[in-house]
Amino acid sequence: MKKSGISKKSQTDWDQLVTKDDADIDFTDIPVFTPEMFAQSVVRHGLQPLPKKEQLTIRLDGGV
């Protein structure tokens, strides 16, 4: 089997990120978060995690 050509080396320019000011970050592609959206949000901090989904298989007749 042929090995994958995907490189594990990061292509992030970390030096540029460290020196960049917050004012230089472009936020134009982030959608606006309205108060209505915030009111509908659910905070799960400190609560029990949601139960895991489990696979279920059923057989149906072809006419269904």
ZIRAHU-V193794 format. One line per field, one symbol per residue. phi: phi as a letter, one per 30 degrees, with the letter a starting at -180 (. if undefined). burial: I if it has 9 or more other C-alpha atoms within 8 Angstrom, else O. A space follows every 10 residues. Layout:
phi: ???
burial: ???
//
This chain:
phi: .dddcddddd cddddddddd dddddccdcc ddcddddddc dbccdidddd dddbdbcbcb dddd
burial: OOOOOOOOOO OOOOOOOOOO OOOOOOOOOO OOOOOOOOOO OOOOOOOOOO OOOOOOOOOO OOOO
//
